[in-house]
Amino acid sequence: MFDPECPNRALIRFDAKWAWLIIRCLEGGPRRFSELRVPLARVTPKVLSESLRAMERDGLITRTAYPENPPRVEYALTDLGRSLLGPMDAACEWGRRHLGQLLDAREAYERRRAPGASEPAG
């Protein structure tokens, strides 16, 4: 992963904040931009457009423009994008299984960092 030649570094931008949510929104089939805006209401239209464009560039989604009046554009997962659903399901299951531990660790961390908390001997 730290090797500059590692292909995983260039594959998928997992740091793209909205990519995983967009993939989940497209899991059931193609959707128009306005249909994506409903579940992704926290995402500005500009950021959603940029995210969709980046995902299209990476081959995760397709953008199909239909020659209608008014114009209609749909976004859909490609086979490559759909192949991420399994790993995403595994990550979600891991999160469900370990949520209690994660929350406990965060709470313990905050208690240690709270004003007046004694520093552990080191």
VENFEN-V851349 format. One record per residue. RES is the residue in one small letter. PHI is phi in whole degrees, 0 to 359 (none if undefined). NEAR is the number of other ideal C-beta (glycine too) atoms within 8 Angstrom. Layout:
res: {RES RES}
phi: {PHI PHI}
near: {NEAR NEAR}
This chain:
res: {m f d p e c p n r a l i r f d a k w a w l i i r c l e g g p r r f s e l r v p l a r v t p k v l s e s l r a m e r d g l i t r t a y p e n p p r v e y a l t d l g r s l l g p m d a a c e w g r r h l g q l l d a r e a y e r r r a p g a s e p a g}
phi: {none 274 289 300 272 295 294 297 295 259 292 231 278 290 278 295 306 257 302 295 291 297 301 297 294 266 303 277 137 300 217 278 305 296 287 288 296 295 288 253 300 286 269 291 304 297 292 297 300 296 295 299 297 295 291 294 301 280 82 274 224 245 240 242 260 260 282 238 236 287 300 234 233 237 245 215 288 275 300 296 297 295 293 279 299 298 299 294 300 296 296 295 296 300 298 298 293 248 303 302 296 297 294 298 296 296 297 297 298 297 297 294 267 294 304 90 287 279 284 295 295 229}
near: {5 3 5 4 4 8 6 6 7 4 5 7 7 5 4 9 5 11 14 7 10 15 14 8 10 15 8 3 5 8 10 10 11 6 7 15 10 7 6 12 6 3 11 5 8 6 9 15 9 8 14 14 8 11 13 12 6 8 7 13 13 8 9 9 7 8 4 6 3 4 8 8 10 10 15 11 11 10 6 8 13 9 7 11 9 7 7 11 8 8 8 8 8 8 9 7 6 8 8 6 7 9 8 8 8 8 8 8 8 8 8 9 6 7 3 3 8 3 6 5 3 3}
